[in-house]
Each structure stands twice: as C-alpha cells, then as structure tokens.
Amino acid sequence: MREELKKPRGKLQNIITFLCFKATPLSTRKLVKLVYLVDVYHYQMFGKRLTDVPFKHYLYGPWSPEIEKSLEELCEVGIIREESVETRDGNLASVPKPAVAQTVVKLPDNAIKVIEMVLTDFGTAAPGEVVEFTKETLPFLNTPFDDYIDFSRCDPIVAYAKEEGISVKQAATEDVVSNEFLVAKLQEADKSLREGRRLLTHDEVFGK
C-alpha cells in the first residue's frame, strides 16, 4: 500500500516548506529572514503582506517565534528535519532540510512568483548576507528596536515623508517631484521590483 503523501498545512507552513526545498545554503536564521523578505516583496508588489506573521525589530534583524514554531510542527509531522552543523567560526547552526522526497505546496500563483523572486535574489546567499540585507530594508530601518515591524513603511514615498516630517501628499507632489535625483531613484526601485529584479536597499534609494 502506497504511503500517504505528507503535506504542509496553512499558508506559513507552505511558504516554509517551499523555501526549505529550494534554498541552499539554509539555516533557521536565514529561513526567518527569507519569510520576512517574502512579505516585503509581496507588500511592494501588491500593497499587502502574504503572511500575518508578527516580526520584531531585533539586534540580528527581523525575528518572529511563529516561524520557528511552524518549523517545529513541520518536523513533528516528518516533512522537514533539522540538523546541527558547525559553522566556519566554530558555532553550531540549525539547518532545516526536507525529510521527504516530495510534497505538495498549495499557494496562490502570485505568492509563488514572489517567493521565487526572493529565492533568485537570496536563495543561494550566505545567511549572514541575508541578515545584513534585511537590516537595510525600509520597514526594518523605520521601526524602533523591539517594536513590531510596520510593513506599510515599504513605500519609499511614505518613508521619505516620515523622514522629512511632511505629509505623504506633500512628499509626492512637492519635495519628491522637485528632487530629480530622488525621483529617479524611486522610479528605479519600483521598476527593479516590478521587472523581477532585486529589491533596492534604503541606502540605494536615499543614500547613506
């Protein structure tokens, strides 16, 4: 009798499973950051997050215990397994890997598109590189330490308005429009994402 195919349950488990099957190298820390970037990319492309996972601004970038909890659940049902691997600096890292040869991931087409974009940009990146990039994203930078991250800060116009202490309308119609360099950078950031290229960092849009 053929063994029943094990499948993830719920949106977050499906996203985690997709990433665990596709991203390499991977660690639990990198996995958390990849899920965060999926939400950032999705918000910039469609005006809303893909998940409802609460992320906090922590010292080592965006963090959420819900992702680790969902990962544990996937390990319990035998879809994912975790291995302890020694890093180059001698520390131990938890590495999530598929525990089955195949599974079925159910996510909307737009979600798959966004996840694949994140994997193209960061799937093969070192965990430390992904951590540093997430710390340069607008939502993270514009959220105080230990607060929950506000993803509406993905919008560079909104972020600029907050930085300058002006209204969003004023930023869009006066200050931004009158600054040709800034307009060009904002347009570049928007075009980059919509064409499936990588997300621009805060410094690349606003300068250091």
ABEGO torsion letter per residue (X at the ends): XBBBBBBBBEAAAAAAAAAAAABOBBBAAAAAAAAAAAAAAAAAAAGBBABABBBBBBAAEBBBAAAAAAAAAAAAAGABBBBBBBBAAGBBBBBBBBABABBBBBBBAAAAAAAAAAAAAAAABBAAAAAAAAAABAAAAABBBGBBBBAAAABAAAAAAAAAGBBAAAAAAAAAAABAAAAAAAAAAAAAAAAGBBBBBAAAAAEX
